[in-house]
Amino acid sequence: MLLSMVAAPAALAQEATLTLAEALELAGTSPSVDVTEAQVDVARGNQQQAGLRPNPEVSVEFENIAGTGVFRGLRATETTMAVGQRLELGGKRSARVEAARAETRVAELRAEIARADLALQVRQRFIDAVAARHRLLLAEQALTRSQELARIARVLVDVGRDPPLRALRAEANLGEAEAELTERTAEDEIARRLLAALWGEPTPPLSVNENSLPIDARAAPAEPLSVLAIRLADAELEAAEAVIDRERSLRTPDLTLSAGVRRNEEADAQGFIVGASVALPLFNRNQGSIAAAQAAARAAEAQRALLLVESARSIATARAMLGAAEERVETLETRTVPQAEEALRLATIGYRAGRFSLIELLDATDARDSALNSLINAREARDNAAAMFLRATAQ
């Protein structure tokens, strides 16, 4: 069972087609997630420690040992055994616990932000992998078409219909298509490797499932006050205010009570002792730490105000970019690409009928491929804009 649990992420990464949901799940095993979770555990440990009371102290004291005269040997020895307990006054413990609890909340929100940032990276690299695969498929189609055009051009030159220059032009176009395919193949593998690197897998998935890619960002809430950055700023301000209370509580000195027994060997008698001690706050009333904590709280409040403006701007910008990207994709899908496809179809028919030259056919092919590349880029920009909008509105 343990072996199956360990092997599960690697097996998932080796599947023929990796979906976006699976990629997000695999990213949960990323070392960056372990770092943030460990930091949360550190804060929780500090919170637990903050709630503990001071330990009692036991003291043993021997007097009049091995002296001279009446104090010779152990005849006049006085032995004192006492137990002391420091009592925290001024609400130190409750203030300390509250400050530690607020800092734990800050650590938890930072972990949520780290997970949201990681999810954004997964989506972006998944989008890159899908776009790279589409460019690879387009390059493969272009190579197949160039091979066919080169064959046709050689036949036409052989029968005397076209001059030899046309065959050379077709061969040059074939060479460009082969070089383009080599480049796109490398880009496809690099994109998949970069995706798998997010969860520490050296072997990339064989392919990514583009059908799992559409990101529905329109349903995401767009309230600036509830996004992660503002929630973190609120938690940091709360923690700063709790630190002020903690530092103020340290102005009150603690009271130490002690009780014990003292034995006198010479008189063969013993008696009880009690005591109390308290520091006199004449010079150190923790003034500097209180002032520093108040300044930190002012900084946290100013930071929150800045983040509120930045959050609203980021959401508005992401929404505008998403809308523009969606309009561009729609234009390319409904107008540009269909028109380029029709132009290529007519040029192919005309070339085979001898009405168009090879140069005109290649121009129509380049225009169609350029339109398809623009569509791939537009879809990539749209999906990235949707991912950015999801991150900007993450709760």
N, C-alpha and C positions, 0 to 999 in steps of 0.2 A: 504493500500500500504506500509506504514511504517512497519507494523507488518510482512508483507511478506518479506521485505528486511532484517529485523533482523533475521527472521527464516530461510532464505535461506541457510547460511553456515551450520547450524545444520542439516537441511534436507538433504543437499548434503552429509554430513558425514555419514548419516544413510542409504544411498543407499546400496543395496545388494553388489554391486561390485564397488570399488573406482578405478578410473583410475589415472595414473600418472599426466595427465594434470589437473584433478580435484583437486588432492592433492596440486599441485603447485598453483592453484587458491585459494584454501582454506588457504594456507600459507600466502597469501596476507593480511589476517586479523590478523596475528600474532602481539602480542604486541611489538616485536622487530622491526617490520616495523614502528609502530607508533612512537617508540623512535627515529629512524633515520629521519623520516619525521618531527618530532618536532624540531630536531636539525637543519634541513634545514630551517625551518620557523624562528628559532632563528637567523640564519645567514642572512636571508633576512630582518628581522627586523632591525638588525644592519646595513645592507646596506642602508636601508631607512633612518635610523637615521643619518648615515654618510653624507648624502646629504643635511641635513638641515643647514641653516645659523644661526649664533648667534642671539638671541633675542635682541631687543633694550632695553635700561634701562631708566627708568624715575626716577628722583631724585627731592626731595623737601627739601630745607634747610631754616631754620629760624635763624637769627642772632639778637643779641642785645635784647633779651627777658628777661623781669623781672630782669633787672640789678639795678644799683644804679645811682644816679645822673641823667645825661641826658638820661641814658638808663632805667630809671624807667618805669615800665608798658610796654605798647606796642607802645609808641610814636616814638621810634627810630628803630623800627623793620625793618629789611631788609629780604625780602622773595625772594628766588631764586628757580625757577622751570626750569629744564633742561631735555633734552632728549639726551642720548648717544647711539652710535652704534659702536660696535667693528667690524673693517674690517680685515678679515683674509688675510694676505699677504703671499707671497712665495708659492702660489699654494697649500695651506693646504687642502682646501675643495676637490679639484680634486684628490689630492694624497690620502686623506682619503676615498673618494668614490671608487677609484680604488683598494685600499687595501681591503675594505669591499667586493667589487665584487669578488675579487680573493678568499677571504675566503668563500664566498658563493659557489663558484665553488668547492672548496675543500669539503665542507659539502655535496654537491650534489653527488660528486664522492664517498664519504664515504658511503652515503646511497645506491648507486648502488652496492658497494662492499658488504654491509650488505645483500642486497637482493640476490646477487649472492651466498654468503655463506649460506643463508637460503635455496636457491634452491638446493644447494649441499646437505644440510642436509635432505631435503625432498627426493631427489633421493636416497640417501644412506639408509634412513629408509624404503623407499618403496621397495628397493632391498632386504633389510633384511626381510621385511614382505613376499615378494614373496618366498624367499628361505626358510623361516620358514614354509610357507604353503606347499611347496614341501616336506620338511622333514616330516611334519605331514602326508601327503598323503602316503609317503613311509612307515612310521611307521604303518599306518592303513593297508596297504597291507601286511606288515610283520606279523601283528597280525592275519589277516585272514589266511595267509598261515600257521602260527604256529598252529593255532587252527585245521586246516585240517590235518597237520602232526601229531599232538597229537592224533587226532581221529584215523588216519590210524595206528599209532603205537600201540594204545590200541587194535585195531582189530587184528593186526598181533601177538601181545602177547597173546591175547585170543585164537587164533587158533594154537598157538605153533610155529609159524614161527620165531619170534624174542624173545630173552630173556627179562625178565621184566626190565632189566637195560635200554633197548632202550626206553621203555615207560617213564621211569623216566627222561631220557635225553630229550625227546620230551616235557615233562611237564615243565622242567627247561627252555627250550627254549621258551615255551609259556609265562612263568612268566617274562622272560627278555623282550619279545615283549610287554607285557602289561605295564611294567614299562617304556619302551621306548616311548610308545604312550602317557602315562601320562606326561612325560617330554616334548615331542614335542608339545602337546596340550598347555601346559603352555607357551612355547616359542612362539608359534604362536600368542597367545593373547597378550603377552608382546610386541611383535614386532608391532602389530597393535595399541596398546595403545601408544607406543612411537611415532609412526607416527602421530596419532591424537593429541598428546600433542604439536606438533609444532604449531598448530593454536589454542591451548587452549581448545580442545574438550575433555571432560572426557570420553565420550563413543566412543570406537573405531569403525571403519567400520567393517561390517560383513566379508568382504573379500576384496582383492585387485586384480585388473585385470592385470594378467601377460602379456597379449597380448599388453598392452600399454607400457610395460617396455623397449623394445629394444631402446637403445639410439644411434643415429647416430652421432658419434663423428668425423668421418673422414672428414665431410664437414666443421668442425669448422676451422676458420682461425687460423694460428699458427704464427702470426707475433708478436714477443716479444714487439715491440715498441708501439703496440696498445692495449695491455692488460690493464685491470683495474688498476693493481698495478702501472704500468708505467705512465698511465694517471694521477693517483693520485699524483705520485711523481712529474710529470711536473707541476700540479696545485699547489702543495705545494711550489715548487721552485719559480713559478710565484708569489705566495702570499708572499713569503719571500722577493723577490725583490721589490714588491709593498710596503711592510712594511718599507724597507730601504728608499724609496722615501718619504713615509709619515713621518718618523722620521727626515729626512733631511729638510723637509718643516717646521718642528717645530723650526728650528734654527732661522728663520726670525720672529722677534717680530711683534705682531699685532698692528695696529693703532686704537686708540679709538677717535672718534670725538664726540663732544657734542655741543649742542646749546640750549639756553633758554632765560629766561627773569628774571630780578631782579627788585624788587620794594622796594623803600625806603619810609616808612610811614611818617617820619619826614619831608622830603622834598617834599612829595606827588609827587614823580617822579618815573619813571621806565626806564630801559634800557635793551638792548639785550646783551647777553654774548655768546661767542663762545670759544671752547677750543679743544685741542688735546693732547693726551698722548701716549707715547710709552715706552716700557721697554728697558733698555740699556743692550744688551747682553754681559756684561763684564765677568761674571763667568759661567753662565749656557747657553751653546749653544747646549744642548741635546747630548753632546759627548758620554755619556755612552749608551744611547738608540740606537744611530746610530751604535756603535761598537757591541752591542748585536744583532742588526738586521743583520749586516753583517756576524757575526758568525753563526747565524741561517740559513742564505742563503747558506753559505759554507757547513753546515751540511746537508741541503736539497739537495744540488748538489751531495755530497758524497753518500747520501742515494739513490738517483736516480741511480747512477752508480752501487751500490750494488744490487739494485732491478733489474736492467737490466740483470745482470749476473744470478741472482736467477731466474728470469722469464724464461730465455732461458734454464736454467737447469731443471726447473720444467716442461716445455713443453716437452723437450726431454725425461725426465724420464717418464712422463705420457704416451707419445707415445710408448716408449719401453715396459712399463708394459701392455699397451693395446694390443700391438701386441703379446706379449708372452701369455697373457691370452686367446686371440682368438685362437692361435695355440693349446693351451691345451684343450680348449673346443672342437675344431674340432677333435683332436686325441681321446678324450673320446667318442664323439658322433659317430665317424666312425669306431673305432677299439675296444677300451676297453669295452665299454658297450655292443655292439653287441656280442662280443666274450663271455662275462660273461653270457649274456642272453642265448646263444646257449649252453654253458656248463651246465647251470641250467636246460635247457629243456632236454638235454640228461641224466642228473643225475636223473631227475624226472621220465623219462621213464624207466631208468634202475632200479630205486628203486621199482617202481610198478611191474616191471617184476622179481624182486628178484635178480638182478645182482649187485646192489649197496646197500651198507648199509645205515642206517639212518645218520651215521656220515658223510659219503661222500656227501649225499644230503645236510646236514646242512652246510658243508664246501662250497659247490657250491652256496648255498643260501647266505651265508655270503659274498662270493666273489662278487656275483652280487649286493647285497645291498651296499657293499663297493664301487663298481664302480659307482653306481647311486649316492651315497653320494658325491663321488669325482666330479661327473658331476655337481651336485647342487652347490658344493663349487666353482667349476671352473666358472660356469655361474655367480655366485655371484661376484667372483673376476673380471670377465670380465666387468660386468655392473658397478661395482665400479670404475674400471679403466677408463671406458668411462665417468663416471660422473666426475672423477677427471680431465680428459683431458678437458672436457667442462669448468670446473671451471678454470683451468690453462690458457685457451685461451679466457676467457670471455672478451668481449670488453667493 
